[in-house]
Amino acid sequence: MSSLLFDTAPAAESAVESGADRDRAPLAVSFPVHAFSVHAAAEPGVMPRILELFAKRGLVPHKWQSAACDSVLTIDVQIAGLEHDTADYIARCMRQIAGVDAVLTSERFL
């Protein structure tokens, strides 16, 4: 996904930049990044069921990290560009998957 940059800083009058000019960065159009943290039983069917919720919507997570320790599976997923309502719906669907104990969500803007 590409990001758009809009430069609102005025052009510098001289070739030497002042400290204030260096501090002005181009304004970027922010977009939401949703993070999901899933805690579940370490069963082989849990991961594909979580991934399926994104795949059937044509979405590819930007980050996927999973770890199994004894009988506990932890999956951390980050995906950009989701609408808030869609992210909430996906989280509710994750909570209904057999073997999932908890789903935590967060949203930040880049």
Buried (B, 14 or more C-beta within 10 A) or exposed (E): EEEEEEEEEEEEEEEEEEEEBEEEEEEEEEEBBBBBBBEBBBBEEBBEBBBEBBEEEEBEBBEBEBEBEEEEBBBBBBBBEBEEEBBBBBBEBBEEBEBBEEBEBEEEEE
